[in-house]
Amino acid sequence: MFTYRKILQVTPGLKEIINNPKRADELTDITQKMNKTIHSTRSIDATSLKKQIVQYLLPDPHKEGLKPSIVNGCGQAEMGLKHPVLAHFLCPVDQLEAYDKDPARTHKLLECGNISMNAGNFPAILWSGNVLPGDDWNAENMNDSLFQSYVLTQVAHHIFKGPTCTLNDEGKEGLKQSNAELHDMMTMEPKHIAYVCMQTCFRISSMLTWNEKDREFSYWEFYNNIISYICNAVDKEWRDDLLRWWNVQVILQLFGNEKGRVFNADIKKDTSASSSGSGPQTVMEKMQAQIKAQMEVSSGECAGAEDEPKSPPASNHHSWSNGEQASPWAMTTPQAADDPMEDTPEDNGNT
């Protein structure tokens, strides 16, 4: 539904065609062309990243290279679980300690499938780290540094700003308009973060060509899980801070405002993207349970403070409309009163 409304927003004449049964053939032709363009865009991004991804795997590739080095990065023969560092990146983050203690054994368990690598077990590459992504993972606060690894930000620069801007020390901009400008992006949204994560994980894998699934790992589920996790975050302050962080890191110089356009919106919970089953909790499920428990404890402490008879009434220093903080992501035009994010986007990881 979200994607549908976005499409109608930029092509207002399309709704008339959709509502007219006599123009069904015309609609079919239009949707086929749209799908072709979507698939082409994803392919172009993946192909472009294929040539550059090795440079983005270290904080500063000018100082040192990846060890062991990847000689044939375009062939993918040395990528994914075949490379010890990339295996560390792709390892489910809650198994990272075991991987660091005994890399050989854990690597074998990953390869044979004894450690689940499904779309709900978020990989270590999604977390920040000064040396390697995932180093800042904190089991007591799993949201801390999530979606903030240097690899993700460099891939985001590559996709939305252009390869010439990604590792340019002098800060020179490319001669062509960036993708962010061409697509009239006004702020970084959850779908953009999810797309970056999906392209990053696909590009460091050993897969030669695009496929929705890599063994049990579904890129489609992964993309939608990330959008759902951010949009439906129990801790809205974490969500808002994350999106502001992305705007500062990636496109502040394009938009000149870390918040982009803002509007008030309640996010309705959508669990359709969850891939959880009857098995053990995935990393995503553990994080959701942890943050919910933390918020309940925080709410309980606040309620206890209010019950104290001698405590003065708390002053409200923030009076946002409807009691909610304005969401830091935005549509390019005003929306109707209903929730603009009530459904998980249906597109398959495309900008």
C-alpha positions as CSV (number, residue, x, y, z in Angstrom):
1,M,0.0,0.0,0.0
2,F,2.8,2.4,0.8
3,T,4.6,1.8,-2.5
4,Y,1.2,2.0,-4.3
5,R,0.6,5.5,-2.8
6,K,4.1,6.6,-3.7
7,I,3.6,5.6,-7.3
8,L,0.3,7.4,-7.5
9,Q,2.0,10.4,-6.0
10,V,4.5,10.8,-8.8
11,T,2.1,9.6,-11.6
12,P,-1.3,11.0,-10.7
13,G,-2.8,10.1,-14.1
14,L,-2.2,6.4,-13.4
15,K,-5.2,6.1,-11.0
16,E,-7.6,6.9,-13.8
17,I,-6.1,4.0,-15.9
18,I,-6.3,1.6,-12.9
19,N,-10.0,2.4,-12.3
20,N,-11.0,2.0,-15.9
21,P,-11.4,-1.7,-16.9
22,K,-11.4,-0.8,-20.6
23,R,-7.8,0.3,-20.2
24,A,-6.6,-3.0,-18.7
25,D,-4.2,-3.6,-21.6
26,E,-2.7,-0.2,-21.3
27,L,-2.2,-0.8,-17.5
28,T,-0.5,-4.1,-18.2
29,D,1.9,-2.5,-20.6
30,I,2.7,0.3,-18.1
31,T,3.3,-2.2,-15.2
32,Q,5.6,-4.3,-17.3
33,K,7.7,-1.3,-18.2
34,M,7.8,-0.3,-14.5
35,N,8.9,-3.7,-13.4
36,K,11.6,-3.8,-16.1
37,T,12.9,-0.4,-14.9
38,I,12.9,-1.6,-11.3
39,H,14.8,-4.7,-12.1
40,S,17.2,-2.8,-14.3
41,T,17.9,-0.3,-11.5
42,R,18.7,-3.0,-9.0
43,S,20.9,-4.7,-11.5
44,I,22.8,-1.5,-12.3
45,D,23.4,-0.8,-8.6
46,A,24.6,-4.4,-8.0
47,T,26.9,-4.4,-11.0
48,S,28.4,-1.0,-10.0
49,L,29.0,-2.2,-6.5
50,K,30.6,-5.4,-7.7
51,K,33.6,-3.5,-8.9
52,Q,33.9,-1.3,-5.8
53,I,32.7,-3.3,-2.8
54,V,36.2,-4.6,-1.8
55,Q,37.3,-0.9,-1.2
56,Y,34.4,-0.3,1.2
57,L,35.2,-3.3,3.5
58,L,37.8,-1.4,5.5
59,P,37.4,2.0,7.3
60,D,40.3,3.4,5.3
61,P,41.4,1.3,2.3
62,H,44.1,3.9,1.5
63,K,46.0,2.8,4.7
64,E,45.6,-1.0,4.4
65,G,44.0,-3.7,2.3
66,L,41.8,-6.6,3.2
67,K,43.7,-9.6,4.6
68,P,43.7,-12.1,3.0
69,S,43.4,-10.0,-0.1
70,I,40.6,-10.5,-2.7
71,V,42.3,-10.8,-6.0
72,N,39.3,-11.5,-8.2
73,G,36.5,-9.4,-6.5
74,C,34.3,-9.5,-9.7
75,G,34.3,-13.3,-9.8
76,Q,32.9,-13.7,-6.3
77,A,35.1,-16.9,-5.9
78,E,36.7,-15.5,-2.8
79,M,33.6,-13.8,-1.3
80,G,31.0,-14.7,1.2
81,L,31.7,-17.6,3.6
82,K,34.8,-18.4,1.5
83,H,36.6,-15.4,3.0
84,P,37.3,-15.4,6.7
85,V,36.6,-11.6,7.1
86,L,33.4,-11.6,5.1
87,A,32.3,-14.7,7.0
88,H,32.7,-12.6,10.1
89,F,30.6,-9.8,8.5
90,L,27.8,-12.3,7.5
91,C,27.8,-14.2,10.7
92,P,24.6,-13.7,12.8
93,V,25.5,-11.1,15.3
94,D,24.6,-13.2,18.3
95,Q,27.1,-15.8,17.2
96,L,29.9,-13.4,16.7
97,E,31.5,-14.1,20.1
98,A,31.7,-17.8,19.2
99,Y,33.1,-16.9,15.8
100,D,35.9,-14.8,17.4
101,K,36.7,-17.5,19.9
102,D,36.9,-20.4,17.4
103,P,36.6,-19.1,13.8
104,A,37.3,-22.5,12.2
105,R,34.6,-24.4,14.1
106,T,32.0,-21.6,13.8
107,H,32.8,-21.2,10.1
108,K,32.1,-24.9,9.6
109,L,28.8,-24.6,11.5
110,L,27.8,-21.7,9.3
111,E,28.7,-23.5,6.1
112,C,26.8,-26.7,7.0
113,G,23.7,-24.7,8.2
114,N,23.9,-25.7,11.9
115,I,23.9,-22.0,12.7
116,S,20.8,-20.5,11.0
117,M,21.5,-17.6,8.6
118,N,17.9,-16.7,7.8
119,A,16.6,-13.2,7.2
120,G,15.7,-12.7,10.9
121,N,19.2,-13.4,12.1
122,F,20.7,-10.0,11.3
123,P,24.4,-10.3,10.3
124,A,27.2,-8.5,12.1
125,I,27.8,-6.1,9.2
126,L,24.7,-4.1,10.3
127,W,26.5,-3.0,13.5
128,S,29.3,-0.5,13.8
129,G,32.8,-1.2,14.8
130,N,36.2,0.7,14.6
131,V,38.1,-2.3,13.3
132,L,35.3,-4.6,11.9
133,P,31.6,-4.2,11.7
134,G,29.9,-5.9,14.6
135,D,32.6,-5.0,17.1
136,D,30.2,-2.5,18.9
137,W,27.5,-5.2,19.3
138,N,26.2,-5.1,22.9
139,A,24.0,-8.0,23.9
140,E,22.5,-5.9,26.7
141,N,21.5,-3.1,24.3
142,M,21.1,-4.7,20.9
143,N,19.8,-1.5,19.2
144,D,23.0,0.3,20.0
145,S,25.0,1.0,16.8
146,L,22.5,-1.0,14.7
147,F,22.5,0.0,11.0
148,Q,25.5,2.2,11.6
149,S,28.5,0.3,10.2
150,Y,31.0,2.1,8.0
151,V,30.5,-0.4,5.2
152,L,26.8,0.5,5.0
153,T,27.5,4.2,4.9
154,Q,30.0,3.8,2.2
155,V,27.7,1.7,0.1
156,A,24.9,4.3,0.7
157,H,27.3,7.0,-0.6
158,H,28.0,4.8,-3.6
159,I,24.3,4.3,-4.4
160,F,22.8,7.6,-3.6
161,K,25.6,10.0,-4.3
162,G,27.9,8.2,-6.7
163,P,31.1,6.2,-6.7
164,T,33.2,9.3,-7.3
165,C,32.0,10.8,-4.0
166,T,32.4,7.7,-1.8
167,L,36.2,7.6,-1.1
168,N,37.0,11.1,-2.3
169,D,39.2,12.6,0.4
170,E,39.0,16.1,-1.0
171,G,35.2,16.1,-0.9
172,K,34.9,16.8,-4.6
173,E,31.4,16.1,-6.0
174,G,30.8,14.2,-9.3
175,L,29.9,16.1,-12.4
176,K,26.6,14.3,-12.8
177,Q,23.5,14.6,-10.6
178,S,23.4,12.1,-7.8
179,N,20.7,9.4,-7.7
180,A,19.3,11.2,-4.6
181,E,18.8,14.3,-6.7
182,L,17.5,12.5,-9.8
183,H,14.9,10.7,-7.7
184,D,14.0,13.8,-5.7
185,M,14.8,12.2,-2.4
186,M,14.0,14.5,0.4
187,T,15.3,12.4,3.3
188,M,16.6,9.0,4.1
189,E,13.7,6.7,4.8
190,P,13.6,3.1,6.3
191,K,13.3,1.6,2.8
192,H,16.6,3.3,1.7
193,I,18.4,1.9,4.7
194,A,16.9,-1.5,4.0
195,Y,18.0,-1.3,0.3
196,V,21.5,-0.4,1.3
197,C,21.7,-3.4,3.7
198,M,20.3,-5.8,1.1
199,Q,22.7,-4.7,-1.6
200,T,25.6,-4.8,0.8
201,C,24.9,-8.4,1.9
202,F,24.3,-9.6,-1.6
203,R,27.4,-8.0,-2.9
204,I,29.8,-9.5,-0.3
205,S,28.2,-12.9,-0.8
206,S,29.5,-15.6,-3.1
207,M,26.5,-15.4,-5.4
208,L,27.4,-14.8,-9.0
209,T,24.0,-13.5,-10.1
210,W,21.0,-12.0,-8.4
211,N,18.6,-14.4,-6.8
212,E,15.9,-13.7,-4.1
213,K,17.4,-16.5,-1.9
214,D,20.9,-17.5,-0.9
215,R,20.3,-20.9,0.7
216,E,17.9,-20.2,3.6
217,F,18.6,-16.4,3.5
218,S,15.8,-14.5,1.7
219,Y,16.8,-11.0,0.5
220,W,13.1,-10.1,0.1
221,E,12.4,-11.0,3.7
222,F,15.6,-9.3,4.9
223,Y,14.6,-6.1,3.1
224,N,11.1,-6.1,4.5
225,N,12.2,-7.2,8.0
226,I,14.5,-4.1,8.3
227,I,11.7,-1.7,7.1
228,S,9.3,-3.3,9.6
229,Y,11.8,-3.2,12.4
230,I,12.5,0.5,12.0
231,C,9.0,1.7,11.2
232,N,7.4,-0.3,14.0
233,A,10.2,0.4,16.6
234,V,8.8,0.5,20.2
235,D,11.5,3.0,21.0
236,K,10.5,5.9,18.7
237,E,13.3,8.0,19.9
238,W,15.8,5.4,18.7
239,R,14.1,5.3,15.3
240,D,14.1,9.1,15.0
241,D,17.8,9.3,16.0
242,L,18.7,6.6,13.6
243,L,17.1,8.4,10.6
244,R,18.6,11.7,11.6
245,W,22.0,9.9,11.9
246,W,21.6,8.6,8.3
247,N,20.7,12.0,7.0
248,V,23.8,13.5,8.6
249,Q,26.1,10.7,7.4
250,V,24.8,10.5,3.8
251,I,22.9,13.4,2.4
252,L,23.2,16.4,4.7
253,Q,25.1,18.3,2.1
254,L,22.4,17.5,-0.5
255,F,19.4,18.5,1.6
256,G,21.0,20.9,4.1
257,N,18.8,19.6,6.9
258,E,19.3,16.6,9.0
259,K,15.6,16.1,9.4
260,G,14.5,16.4,5.8
261,R,10.8,17.1,5.5
262,V,8.8,16.1,8.6
263,F,5.2,15.3,9.4
264,N,3.3,13.7,12.2
265,A,2.3,10.1,11.7
266,D,1.6,7.1,13.9
267,I,3.1,3.9,12.7
268,K,0.8,0.9,12.8
269,K,2.4,-2.4,13.6
270,D,2.8,-4.7,10.7
271,T,4.2,-8.2,11.4
272,S,3.7,-9.5,7.9
273,A,7.4,-9.2,7.1
274,S,8.5,-11.4,10.0
275,S,10.0,-14.7,9.1
276,S,9.8,-16.2,12.6
277,G,8.5,-19.6,13.1
278,S,8.3,-22.2,15.9
279,G,12.1,-22.4,16.2
280,P,14.6,-20.4,18.3
281,Q,14.2,-16.6,18.5
282,T,16.0,-14.8,15.7
283,V,18.3,-11.8,16.4
284,M,15.5,-9.4,15.3
285,E,13.0,-11.1,17.7
286,K,15.4,-10.9,20.6
287,M,16.0,-7.2,19.9
288,Q,12.3,-6.5,19.7
289,A,11.7,-8.3,23.1
290,Q,14.6,-6.5,24.7
291,I,13.6,-3.0,23.7
292,K,10.0,-3.7,24.7
293,A,11.1,-4.8,28.2
294,Q,13.4,-1.8,28.5
295,M,10.5,0.6,27.6
296,E,8.2,-1.1,30.1
297,V,10.7,-0.8,32.9
298,S,11.2,2.9,32.0
299,S,7.5,3.5,31.9
300,G,7.1,1.8,35.3
301,E,9.7,4.0,36.8
302,C,8.0,7.1,35.5
303,A,4.7,5.9,36.8
304,G,6.2,5.2,40.2
305,A,7.6,8.7,40.4
306,E,4.2,10.2,39.6
307,D,2.6,8.2,42.4
308,E,4.9,9.8,45.1
309,P,2.6,12.2,47.0
310,K,5.4,14.7,47.7
311,S,6.8,14.7,44.2
312,P,6.0,17.9,42.2
313,P,4.2,17.4,38.9
314,A,6.5,16.8,36.0
315,S,6.8,19.7,33.6
316,N,6.3,19.1,30.0
317,H,9.1,20.7,28.1
318,H,8.0,19.1,24.8
319,S,4.5,19.7,23.5
320,W,4.3,18.1,20.1
321,S,0.9,17.9,18.4
322,N,-1.1,14.8,19.5
323,G,1.6,14.0,22.1
324,E,3.9,12.5,19.4
325,Q,7.2,13.7,18.1
326,A,7.2,14.5,14.4
327,S,8.5,11.6,12.4
328,P,11.8,12.5,10.7
329,W,11.0,10.9,7.4
330,A,8.6,12.4,4.9
331,M,6.7,12.1,1.7
332,T,7.3,14.6,-1.1
333,T,3.8,15.9,-0.8
334,P,1.2,16.1,2.1
335,Q,-0.6,12.8,2.8
336,A,-4.1,12.0,3.8
337,A,-5.1,11.4,7.4
338,D,-4.6,7.7,7.2
339,D,-1.2,6.1,8.1
340,P,1.3,6.5,5.2
341,M,3.2,3.5,6.4
342,E,0.5,1.1,7.4
343,D,1.8,-1.6,5.1
344,T,5.2,-3.0,4.5
345,P,6.5,-1.8,1.1
346,E,5.9,-4.3,-1.6
347,D,8.9,-3.5,-3.7
348,N,11.7,-5.9,-3.8
349,G,14.6,-3.7,-2.6
350,N,14.4,-1.0,-5.2
351,T,15.0,2.7,-4.8
